[in-house]
Amino acid sequence: SFQLHTDLDVGNKNIKYVLAGEGAGTIFAINERTGDIHAMKRLDREEKAEYTLTAQVVDRDSDRPLEPPSEFIIKVQDINDNPPQFIEGPYKGSVPEMSQVGE
């Protein structure tokens, strides 16, 4: 998880953080008071490598924007939970010299 921050946050209890974009509210949740963002489910890089989201600070009572929206990208890191296994090695292979790509 990570935290958004605005200069308006200093002693101002009448603001809230709002999240929009890919996966906002379904995959990513924001704590409207603190700006903390966290994933609500496990992310799989093979399904989607990155998400584009928009965060904005609004007035808690009127929902009026207090700052322009900020766009940011969440990139899913590739952690391979199934490392390759070579059971019956060693394996040998050869490629003829001057081969075309894809042959």
Secondary structure, 3 states (H helix, E strand, C coil): CEECCCHHHCCCCCEEEEEEECCECCCEEECCCCCEEEECCCCCCCCCCEEEEEEEEEECCCCCECCCCEEEEEECCCCCCCCCCCCCCCCCCCCCCCCCCCC
